[in-house]
Amino acid sequence: MCRCTGLRHPKSDACLLYADRWSSGAAAKLPLGYAFSALRLGLQAAEALRDWSAEFCVGPIIAHHQVAYVIVQTASAGQPWPASVTFLGRGRWVTVPAPQCTRRGARGLRWLRSPREAGPTRYTAAVVLLQVLHVYAGGDQQPQPP
């Protein structure tokens, strides 16, 4: 298990460079596309995903102002993502809040759903995200568990 993110993946040199900074309580900039990737979407859609997370396997979600980043598997790059979201993979970085930054509010870097809250769910499955995004965009049915 990665010391810097809590995610399960082979040791990454980039993650090891930031592990001490992150675990000491500071935000850390981590590379995407190796251990995990992220999906950038609007804060309201991410809040809807978090609210439905009692029924679904939802992984960590980072928020910064009105933007959110959902942690996804690197293999999710090939998914047919809607135009309202951006897949971020290799060559991109995401700033991960310190583990204790879970304050609620409209501003600042924070966890909407921390790795601790996500428990064993280290990533959000693409099928869950696609369903939630469809419903949030005005689809007529509630998402169904995968």
ROGU-943183 format. One record per residue: x, y, z of N, C-alpha, C in turn; residue in three letters. Coordinates in steps of 0.1 Angstrom, whole numbers, plus 5000, padded with zeros to 4 digits. Each point is the difference from the previous one (the first is absolute). Layout:
ROGU-943183
XYZXYZXYZAla...
//
This chain:
ROGU-943183
500949885000499150125000500950125000Met499650104992500850124999499950095013Cys501150045005500050085012499450144998Arg500150054988499650144998498650014996Cys499449904994498650024997499049905006Thr500649895006499249905006499449914989Gly500350024987499549924990500949874998Leu499449904995500849884998500650004986Arg501350004999500650004987501549975002His500749964990501549975002500650135004Pro501149995007500850125004500350094988Lys499750125001500350104990501150105005Ser501050024992501050105004499450135003Asp499150044991499450135002499250015013Ala499349905004499250005012501050005012Cys501149924999500950005011500650135003Leu500250084989500650145002499150095008Leu498749975000499050095007499549945012Tyr500349885003499349935011500350075014Ala501250045002500350075013499250135002Asp500050084989499350125000498549985003Arg499449914993498649985001499649945014Trp500849905004499649945013500350095012Ser500850114998500350095011498950105001Ser499050004992498850095001500050114991Gly500850004989500050104990499449954987Ala499550094992499549954987501249964991Ala499749914990501149954992499550004986Ala500950034990499749994986500449864996Lys499149924995500349864996499849984985Leu500849924994499849974985498949914998Pro499350024989498949914996500449914989Leu499349894998500249914989500949885003Gly500550005012500949885004499249925010Tyr499850055012499349935011498550024998Ala499650114996498650044999499950124990Phe498850024996499750124992498850075006Ser499650114994498950085006499050054989Ala498850025004499050064991499650135006Leu500350114993499650135004498650034996Arg499250055010498650034997499550115010Leu498850054997499550115009499749955014Gly500150095009499949975014498649945003Leu498950054994498749955003499849864995Gln500649964989499949864996500749915009Ala501250055005500849925010499249985013Ala499350115004499349995012498849904999Glu499450004988498949904997500649865001Ala501249984994500749875001500249965014Leu500550095008500349985014498749965008Arg498950084997498849975007499449864997Asp500349954988499549874996501049895004Trp501150045006501049905003499749905011Ser498950025007499549905010499649884992Ala499550014988499649894992501049954990Glu501050074998501049964990501450005005Phe500949944993501449995004500650134994Cys500250105008500650124995501350035008Val501050024992501350035006500250145004Gly501350045002500250145005499750104990Pro499550125005499750114992500650135006Ile500850074991500650125005499250124994Ile499950115008499350124996500950125002Ala499950094990500850135001499150104994His499550095008499050104995498849944994His499750024987498849944994500449894991Gln501149945001500549894992500349885009Val499749884995500349885008500849904991Ala500749915007500849904993499749875006Tyr499549904992499649875005501149914996Val500549925010501149914998499549884992Ile500649974989499549894991501349914996Val499749884995501149924996500650054987Gln501349984998500650054988499449944987Thr499449885001499449944988498750074996Ala499550095008498850084997500250094988Ser501250024995500250104989499249974988Ala499749874997499349964988498550025001Gly499550045011498550015002499550124992Gln498749994996499450114992499550115010Pro500850085005499750105010499250114993Trp499050055007499250114995500950134999Pro499650094991500850124998500150095012Ala499149985010500050085012501149965010Ser500849904997501049955009501349994992Val501150005007501349984994500849895007Thr500549904992500849895005501450065001Phe500649985012501450045002500949885002Leu500949984992500949885001501550044999Gly500849914994501450024999500450144995Arg501050055007500550144996499250115008Gly499049965008499350105007500249985015Arg499750095008500250005015498750045007Trp499949965012498950045008500550045014Val499550105006500450045014499149935009Thr500649925009499249925009500050075014Val498950025006500050075013500649915010Pro500450075011500549925011498949915006Ala500449895006499049915004498950055009Pro500350105008499150065010499150114994Gln500250044987499250114994498749954995Cys499049995009498749954996498950105003Thr500450135002499050105004499050024988Arg498850035004499050024990499950154998Arg499750034988499950144996500250024985Gly499850124995500150024986501350034995Ala501050015008501450044995501149925006Arg501150014994501249935006500249864995Gly501249955001500349874996499649915012Leu499249894997499549925011499549864994Arg499849915008499449874996498550015001Trp499349974989498649985001499749865006Leu500849914996500049865005501449965001Arg500549995013501449975002500349854998Ser501349964998500349864999499549925012Pro500050065012499549935012498549974998Arg499250114996498649984998499749904989Glu500849994990499849914989500349855004Ala500749995011500349865005500849924990Gly499549884997500749914990499850044986Pro499150104997499850044986501050114997Thr501049964993501150094996499850084988Arg499149964991499750074988498550004998Tyr499550094993498549994996500049944986Thr499249904999499849924987499450094989Ala500549994988499650084989498549984998Ala499449885001498649984998499250085010Val500450015013499350085010500050154996Val501250054996500150144997499150034988Leu500049914990499250034987498650015004Leu499549915009498650005003499650135008Gln500950035010499750125008500050134991Val501050014991500150114991498850014991Leu499549884995498850004992498750055008His499949965012498850045008500250155003Val501250045004500250145004499850094988Tyr500249964988499850084988498650004995Ala499149945008498650014996499449864996Gly500749905002499549864997498749985009Gly499249914996498749985006500049895011Asp501149935002499949895010501250015010Gln499849955011501149995010501049904996Gln501350035004501049904997499849875007Pro500549894994499849875005501449955004Gln500149925011501349945004500549924988Pro501350004998500649924989499949855003Pro
//
